[in-house]
Amino acid sequence: MGRIKKFGVSAAAVAAVAAATTLMSPTTAAQAATCSTSAQIGVLGGTGWALCSGTGVTQTRVVLFCQNSSGSYTTVYGPWVANSVKSNAQCSSTSSPISVGYQTI
């Protein structure tokens, strides 16, 4: 498994997510991959995706961090997909994406 990459949230949110998520570092080959992510940040029931391609990546999944109105966080994982295939995930209807990342193997 790889570690989560590409964050765009506050330090408090990152600290909360980091406390709840422990992941191993990616292999050197996986670091050569090209990956893209996107999410509907701040949209209730919003979605996110990740797509990775390149040498050393066999599978990718999106990791979507969601927050509800009371401040509770959840992590939603998309399915593992093959190289160059988009992995999708969605927050519940009462929470919204605050960050998106990905894992590779």
Residue pairs with C-beta under 8 A, 6 or more apart in sequence:
1 23
1 24
1 103
1 104
1 105
2 23
2 24
2 25
2 26
2 27
2 30
2 102
2 103
2 104
2 105
3 23
3 24
3 25
3 26
3 103
4 21
4 23
4 63
4 101
4 102
4 103
5 35
5 37
5 101
5 102
6 35
6 37
6 100
6 101
6 102
7 14
7 99
7 101
8 41
8 99
9 17
9 65
9 98
9 99
13 65
13 67
13 73
13 98
13 99
14 99
16 73
17 65
17 73
17 75
17 99
20 73
20 75
21 63
21 75
23 103
26 104
27 56
28 56
29 55
29 56
29 57
30 56
30 57
30 104
30 105
31 56
32 54
32 55
32 56
33 52
33 53
33 54
33 55
33 56
33 57
33 104
34 52
34 53
34 54
35 50
35 51
35 52
35 53
35 60
35 102
35 104
36 50
36 51
36 52
37 48
37 49
37 50
37 51
37 62
37 100
37 101
37 102
38 48
38 49
38 100
39 46
39 47
39 48
39 49
39 64
39 97
39 99
39 100
40 46
40 47
40 48
40 96
40 97
41 96
41 97
41 98
41 99
41 100
42 96
42 97
42 98
43 96
43 97
44 91
44 93
44 94
44 95
44 96
45 90
45 91
45 92
45 93
45 94
45 95
45 96
46 66
46 90
46 91
46 96
46 97
47 64
47 88
47 89
47 90
47 91
47 97
48 62
48 64
48 78
48 88
48 89
48 90
48 97
48 100
49 62
49 78
49 86
49 87
49 88
49 89
49 100
50 60
50 61
50 62
50 63
50 78
50 86
50 87
50 100
50 101
50 102
51 60
51 84
51 85
51 86
51 87
52 60
52 83
52 84
52 102
52 104
53 83
53 84
54 83
57 83
57 104
57 105
58 82
58 83
58 105
59 80
59 81
59 82
59 83
59 104
59 105
60 80
60 81
60 83
60 85
60 87
60 102
60 103
60 104
61 77
61 78
61 79
61 80
61 81
61 87
61 102
61 103
62 77
62 78
62 87
62 88
62 89
62 100
62 101
62 102
63 75
63 76
63 77
63 78
63 89
63 100
63 101
63 102
63 103
64 75
64 76
64 77
64 78
64 89
64 90
64 91
64 97
64 99
64 100
65 73
65 74
65 75
65 76
65 97
65 98
65 99
65 100
65 101
66 73
66 74
66 75
66 76
66 91
66 92
66 95
66 96
66 97
66 98
67 73
67 74
67 95
67 96
67 98
68 74
68 92
68 94
68 95
68 96
69 94
72 95
73 98
74 91
74 92
74 95
76 89
76 90
76 91
77 89
78 87
78 88
78 89
79 87
80 87
80 105
81 87
87 102
91 97
